[in-house]
């Protein structure tokens, strides 16, 4: 039976390997209440300049708004791929997206900035990104399975693997270079690992579809993907323009963020068998290598085994088995 053919009985699973993604999220489970953010509040008022506060505020607004605006995809995937194992993964992912949004909005609440959410609809960069991310999911309502396959690819490669990672880099730079905002940096570490797992699941679905329906993935599909890349990159650039509207960070120049973003686009394209679309300044990219080295696994299998985690919950020490 193919991915789109309904199976009523729970077992035997047809795609048992997909359940490793469900289990990976379960192993990494966390709540924002487990992280101390009191030091972050002190950093906000005592250790940051106005342009840094603006960049951090805009970054957290962008993350929390996107998490809640466009991340209902996984909750609905079973409607189109009616396999119980896919339902288990999809619903597990959907719950984690809610946790992500809650975490970043919580720090904004603590800083007295929750009212900023009411201004979201007056920010062109946010509106533009929400629109392009929603367009990437349009196929979920289509009865055309080929169109839905393209939707899975676009959502996995460009939403889960890219849309928030430049913002993750910005937040982590405060901790890396200023030893500030440790609490929210811990949340970024936890969030980024889960987003990476979400994207890896989607790419795995694409690979299954490429095997089951190879005729769907020809030149026409590749052209559609590359067009989507152009649209996505432009929208992400506008988000960065808005984040750095009052000045870039001295320890994370905008050019480095741009090259980091291009590299993630290229990696996502490679993961689905398409040649990179961007030329990357390797020198600038090298300055951000620490992000991948410190936060993300170098091999896919690392996400599915318990491993050492550098962040702490409630600022306490935990064994690796207790965390991931």
MIFI-111465 format. One line per field, with one value per residue (C-alpha): residue in three letters; x, y, z; chain; residue number from 1. Coordinates in Angstrom, 1 decimal. Example, Ala and Ser with C-alpha at 12.3 -4.5 7.8 and 13.67 -1.06 7.14 Angstrom:
// MIFI-111465
type = [ALA,SER]
xx = [12.3,13.7]
yy = [-4.5,-1.1]
zz = [7.8,7.1]
mol = [A,A]
seq = [1,2]
// end
This chain:
// MIFI-111465
type = [UNK,UNK,UNK,UNK,UNK,UNK,UNK,UNK,UNK,UNK,UNK,UNK,UNK,UNK,UNK,UNK,UNK,UNK,UNK,UNK,UNK,UNK,UNK,UNK,UNK,UNK,UNK,UNK,UNK,UNK,UNK,UNK,UNK,UNK,UNK,UNK,UNK,UNK,UNK,UNK,UNK,UNK,UNK,UNK,UNK,UNK,UNK,UNK,UNK,UNK,UNK,UNK,UNK,UNK,UNK,UNK,UNK,UNK,UNK,UNK,UNK,UNK,UNK,UNK,UNK,UNK,UNK,UNK,UNK,UNK,UNK,UNK,UNK,UNK,UNK,UNK,UNK,UNK,UNK,UNK,UNK,UNK,UNK,UNK,UNK,UNK,UNK,UNK,UNK,UNK,UNK,UNK,UNK,UNK,UNK,UNK,UNK,UNK,UNK,UNK,UNK,UNK,UNK,UNK,UNK,UNK,UNK,UNK,UNK,UNK,UNK,UNK,UNK,UNK,UNK,UNK,UNK,UNK,UNK,UNK,UNK,UNK,UNK,UNK,UNK,UNK,UNK,UNK,UNK,UNK,UNK,UNK,UNK,UNK,UNK,UNK,UNK,UNK,UNK,UNK,UNK,UNK,UNK,UNK,UNK,UNK,UNK,UNK,UNK,UNK,UNK,UNK,UNK,UNK,UNK,UNK,UNK,UNK,UNK,UNK,UNK,UNK,UNK,UNK,UNK,UNK,UNK,UNK,UNK,UNK,UNK,UNK,UNK,UNK,UNK,UNK,UNK,UNK,UNK,UNK,UNK,UNK,UNK,UNK,UNK,UNK,UNK,UNK,UNK,UNK,UNK,UNK,UNK,UNK,UNK,UNK,UNK,UNK,UNK,UNK,UNK,UNK,UNK,UNK,UNK,UNK,UNK,UNK,UNK,UNK,UNK,UNK,UNK,UNK,UNK,UNK,UNK,UNK,UNK,UNK,UNK,UNK,UNK,UNK,UNK,UNK,UNK,UNK,UNK,UNK,UNK,UNK,UNK,UNK,UNK,UNK,UNK,UNK,UNK,UNK,UNK,UNK,UNK,UNK,UNK,UNK,UNK,UNK,UNK,UNK,UNK,UNK,UNK,UNK,UNK,UNK,UNK,UNK,UNK,UNK,UNK,UNK,UNK,UNK,UNK,UNK,UNK,UNK,UNK,UNK,UNK,UNK,UNK,UNK,UNK,UNK,UNK,UNK,UNK,UNK,UNK,UNK,UNK,UNK,UNK,UNK,UNK,UNK,UNK,UNK,UNK,UNK,UNK,UNK,UNK,UNK,UNK,UNK,UNK,UNK,UNK,UNK,UNK,UNK,UNK,UNK,UNK,UNK,UNK,UNK,UNK,UNK,UNK,UNK,UNK,UNK,UNK,UNK,UNK,UNK,UNK,UNK,UNK,UNK]
xx = [0.0,1.3,1.4,-1.9,-3.9,-5.9,-5.1,-7.6,-5.8,-3.1,-0.6,1.4,3.0,3.9,6.4,7.7,11.0,9.0,8.2,11.8,10.8,8.0,10.3,13.0,10.5,9.4,13.0,13.6,10.3,10.6,8.4,9.4,8.7,11.7,14.1,15.0,14.5,15.1,18.7,17.5,15.3,18.3,20.3,17.6,17.6,21.2,23.4,22.0,22.0,18.8,19.6,20.3,17.0,15.1,16.8,16.0,12.4,11.8,13.4,11.3,8.1,9.0,9.5,6.5,4.2,5.3,5.1,1.4,0.5,1.7,2.6,-0.7,0.6,1.6,-1.7,-3.5,-1.1,-3.0,-6.0,-3.9,-1.6,-3.9,-1.5,-1.6,2.2,2.0,-0.8,1.4,4.3,2.2,0.3,3.4,5.0,1.9,2.1,5.7,4.9,2.6,5.3,7.7,5.3,4.5,8.2,9.2,6.0,6.6,9.9,8.1,5.5,8.2,9.7,6.3,6.2,3.2,1.4,3.7,1.8,-1.1,1.2,2.1,-0.4,1.1,4.6,5.0,7.9,5.9,2.8,4.9,6.5,3.2,1.8,4.6,4.6,0.9,1.3,3.8,1.0,-1.7,-1.5,-2.9,-6.3,-5.8,-7.3,-4.3,-1.8,1.1,0.4,0.3,3.7,5.1,3.6,5.3,8.6,8.3,7.1,9.8,12.7,11.9,9.6,11.0,14.6,15.0,12.3,13.3,17.0,18.4,16.5,17.9,21.4,20.7,19.5,22.4,24.9,24.0,24.9,28.0,29.6,28.1,27.3,23.8,20.3,21.2,17.7,16.2,19.4,18.6,15.1,16.6,18.8,15.8,13.6,16.1,16.7,13.0,12.6,15.5,13.7,10.5,12.3,14.1,10.7,9.4,12.4,12.0,8.4,9.7,12.2,9.4,7.3,10.2,10.5,6.7,6.0,9.2,7.3,6.2,9.7,10.9,12.0,8.6,8.7,12.3,11.4,8.5,10.9,13.5,10.8,9.7,13.3,13.5,10.2,11.3,14.7,13.3,10.8,13.5,15.7,12.8,12.5,16.2,15.9,13.2,15.1,18.2,16.2,18.1,21.5,23.1,25.0,28.7,29.5,27.1,27.3,24.4,26.5,27.3,23.5,22.8,25.5,24.2,20.7,21.9,23.8,20.6,18.7,21.5,21.5,17.7,17.9,20.6,18.4,15.7,18.2,18.4,21.6,22.3,20.9,23.2,26.9,28.0,30.9,32.7,34.7,31.6,29.9,32.8,32.2,28.8,29.9,29.7,25.9,25.8,28.6,27.0,23.3,22.7,23.9,26.4,24.7,21.0,21.3,22.6,19.1,17.8,20.2,20.6,23.5,25.1,23.2,24.9,21.8,20.4,16.8,16.2,19.9,20.6,22.8,21.2,22.6,22.4,19.9,17.6,17.6,17.7]
yy = [0.0,3.5,6.5,7.9,4.6,4.4,1.7,1.3,-1.3,0.0,-2.8,-4.1,-0.8,-0.3,2.4,1.5,3.4,6.7,6.1,7.0,10.6,10.3,8.8,11.4,14.2,12.2,11.8,15.5,16.6,19.9,22.7,26.4,26.4,24.1,26.9,29.8,33.2,35.5,36.1,37.0,39.7,41.2,40.9,42.8,45.8,45.9,44.4,45.3,48.4,49.7,48.2,44.8,44.8,45.7,42.9,40.4,41.5,41.3,37.9,36.4,38.0,36.4,33.0,32.8,34.2,31.8,28.8,29.5,30.9,28.2,25.2,23.3,21.3,18.2,18.0,17.6,15.4,12.2,13.5,13.0,10.2,8.0,5.7,5.4,5.7,9.0,10.2,9.4,11.4,14.3,14.8,14.5,17.2,19.5,19.4,20.4,23.5,24.7,24.4,26.3,29.3,29.3,29.4,32.5,34.4,33.7,35.6,38.5,38.4,38.6,41.6,43.3,43.1,40.9,43.9,43.8,40.9,43.2,45.1,42.0,42.7,46.1,44.7,44.0,41.6,39.4,39.5,38.6,35.7,34.3,34.5,32.7,30.0,29.6,29.3,26.6,24.6,25.3,21.8,20.3,21.3,20.0,16.6,16.2,13.9,15.1,18.7,17.5,15.7,19.1,20.7,18.2,18.9,22.7,22.7,20.3,21.8,25.5,25.9,23.4,23.5,27.2,29.7,30.1,29.2,32.6,33.8,30.9,32.0,35.6,34.6,32.1,34.8,36.8,33.8,32.8,36.3,38.2,35.3,36.8,35.4,31.9,30.9,31.7,30.2,27.0,27.1,27.7,24.7,22.5,24.1,23.9,20.2,19.5,21.7,19.7,16.5,17.8,18.6,15.3,13.5,15.5,14.8,11.1,11.3,13.0,10.2,7.6,9.5,9.8,6.0,5.3,8.0,8.8,10.3,13.2,14.5,15.7,19.0,20.7,19.9,21.1,24.4,24.9,24.2,26.7,29.3,28.7,29.1,32.6,33.6,32.1,33.7,37.2,36.9,35.8,38.7,41.1,39.5,40.1,43.7,44.2,42.5,44.7,47.8,49.7,48.2,44.9,43.1,43.8,40.2,38.8,41.0,40.8,39.3,36.3,35.7,36.0,33.3,31.1,31.3,30.6,27.6,26.2,26.6,24.8,22.0,21.6,21.4,18.8,16.7,16.3,15.7,19.2,21.2,24.2,27.5,29.9,30.7,31.0,33.1,30.3,32.7,34.4,31.0,29.6,32.3,30.7,27.1,27.1,27.1,23.7,22.3,23.3,22.8,20.4,16.8,16.2,12.9,12.1,9.1,11.4,12.7,9.3,8.3,9.8,12.2,14.9,18.1,21.4,23.2,22.8,22.8,25.2,25.7,22.3,19.5,16.5,13.3,12.8,9.9,12.4,14.8,13.3]
zz = [0.0,-0.9,1.5,0.2,0.7,3.9,6.4,9.2,11.4,13.7,13.0,11.4,10.5,6.8,7.6,11.1,10.6,10.7,14.4,15.3,14.7,17.2,19.7,19.2,20.2,23.2,24.3,24.0,25.7,27.7,28.9,29.1,32.8,33.3,32.3,34.5,32.6,35.6,34.4,31.0,32.4,34.2,31.0,29.1,31.4,32.5,29.8,26.4,24.1,22.5,19.1,20.7,22.6,19.5,17.6,20.3,20.7,17.0,16.8,19.5,18.0,14.7,16.2,18.4,15.7,13.0,15.3,15.9,12.5,10.2,12.2,12.0,9.1,11.0,12.9,9.5,7.6,8.5,6.6,3.4,4.4,6.4,8.1,11.9,12.2,10.3,12.6,15.7,14.4,13.1,16.3,18.4,16.2,16.5,20.3,20.2,18.0,20.7,23.3,21.1,20.7,24.4,25.3,23.3,24.1,27.8,27.9,26.1,28.8,31.5,29.8,29.6,25.8,25.2,23.8,20.8,19.4,18.7,16.3,14.2,11.5,10.9,10.2,6.4,6.9,9.2,7.0,4.0,5.6,7.0,3.5,1.8,4.5,4.2,0.4,0.9,2.6,0.1,-1.3,1.9,0.7,-2.8,-3.8,-6.1,-4.4,-6.6,-5.4,-1.8,-2.3,-3.4,-0.3,2.0,0.3,0.5,4.1,5.3,3.4,3.7,6.7,9.2,8.1,7.4,8.4,12.0,12.0,11.3,14.4,16.4,15.3,16.4,19.9,20.4,19.4,22.5,24.7,22.6,22.4,25.3,27.8,28.0,27.7,28.8,29.6,26.2,24.6,26.3,24.8,21.4,21.8,22.7,20.0,17.2,17.7,17.5,14.4,12.8,13.6,12.1,8.9,8.8,9.0,6.1,4.0,4.8,3.6,0.4,-0.2,0.2,-2.3,-4.7,-4.6,-4.9,-7.4,-9.3,-12.2,-9.9,-9.4,-12.8,-14.3,-13.7,-10.0,-9.7,-11.4,-8.9,-6.0,-7.3,-7.8,-4.2,-3.0,-4.5,-2.9,0.5,0.4,-0.3,2.5,5.0,3.9,4.7,8.1,8.8,7.5,10.2,12.9,12.3,11.6,14.3,13.6,13.3,16.1,16.2,17.0,14.3,11.2,8.8,6.1,8.3,8.9,5.2,4.3,7.1,5.6,2.1,3.3,4.9,1.7,-0.2,2.3,2.1,-1.6,-1.5,0.9,-1.7,-4.6,-6.1,-6.7,-4.5,-5.7,-3.9,-3.9,-0.3,1.1,3.0,5.1,6.5,6.9,8.9,11.5,12.2,12.3,16.0,15.8,14.0,16.1,19.4,18.7,15.9,15.3,12.6,11.6,11.5,13.7,16.5,17.0,17.7,20.4,23.8,23.8,25.9,26.1,27.2,28.4,31.9,33.1,36.0,35.9,37.4,36.2,34.6,33.2,29.4,30.0,31.8,28.9,25.4]
mol = [A,A,A,A,A,A,A,A,A,A,A,A,A,A,A,A,A,A,A,A,A,A,A,A,A,A,A,A,A,A,A,A,A,A,A,A,A,A,A,A,A,A,A,A,A,A,A,A,A,A,A,A,A,A,A,A,A,A,A,A,A,A,A,A,A,A,A,A,A,A,A,A,A,A,A,A,A,A,A,A,A,A,A,A,A,A,A,A,A,A,A,A,A,A,A,A,A,A,A,A,A,A,A,A,A,A,A,A,A,A,A,A,A,A,A,A,A,A,A,A,A,A,A,A,A,A,A,A,A,A,A,A,A,A,A,A,A,A,A,A,A,A,A,A,A,A,A,A,A,A,A,A,A,A,A,A,A,A,A,A,A,A,A,A,A,A,A,A,A,A,A,A,A,A,A,A,A,A,A,A,A,A,A,A,A,A,A,A,A,A,A,A,A,A,A,A,A,A,A,A,A,A,A,A,A,A,A,A,A,A,A,A,A,A,A,A,A,A,A,A,A,A,A,A,A,A,A,A,A,A,A,A,A,A,A,A,A,A,A,A,A,A,A,A,A,A,A,A,A,A,A,A,A,A,A,A,A,A,A,A,A,A,A,A,A,A,A,A,A,A,A,A,A,A,A,A,A,A,A,A,A,A,A,A,A,A,A,A,A,A,A,A,A,A,A,A,A,A,A,A,A,A,A,A,A,A,A,A,A,A,A,A,A,A,A,A,A,A,A,A,A,A,A,A]
seq = [1,2,3,4,5,6,7,8,9,10,11,12,13,14,15,16,17,18,19,20,21,22,23,24,25,26,27,28,29,30,31,32,33,34,35,36,37,38,39,40,41,42,43,44,45,46,47,48,49,50,51,52,53,54,55,56,57,58,59,60,61,62,63,64,65,66,67,68,69,70,71,72,73,74,75,76,77,78,79,80,81,82,83,84,85,86,87,88,89,90,91,92,93,94,95,96,97,98,99,100,101,102,103,104,105,106,107,108,109,110,111,112,113,114,115,116,117,118,119,120,121,122,123,124,125,126,127,128,129,130,131,132,133,134,135,136,137,138,139,140,141,142,143,144,145,146,147,148,149,150,151,152,153,154,155,156,157,158,159,160,161,162,163,164,165,166,167,168,169,170,171,172,173,174,175,176,177,178,179,180,181,182,183,184,185,186,187,188,189,190,191,192,193,194,195,196,197,198,199,200,201,202,203,204,205,206,207,208,209,210,211,212,213,214,215,216,217,218,219,220,221,222,223,224,225,226,227,228,229,230,231,232,233,234,235,236,237,238,239,240,241,242,243,244,245,246,247,248,249,250,251,252,253,254,255,256,257,258,259,260,261,262,263,264,265,266,267,268,269,270,271,272,273,274,275,276,277,278,279,280,281,282,283,284,285,286,287,288,289,290,291,292,293,294,295,296,297,298,299,300,301,302,303,304,305,306,307,308,309,310,311,312,313,314,315,316,317,318,319,320,321,322,323,324]
// end
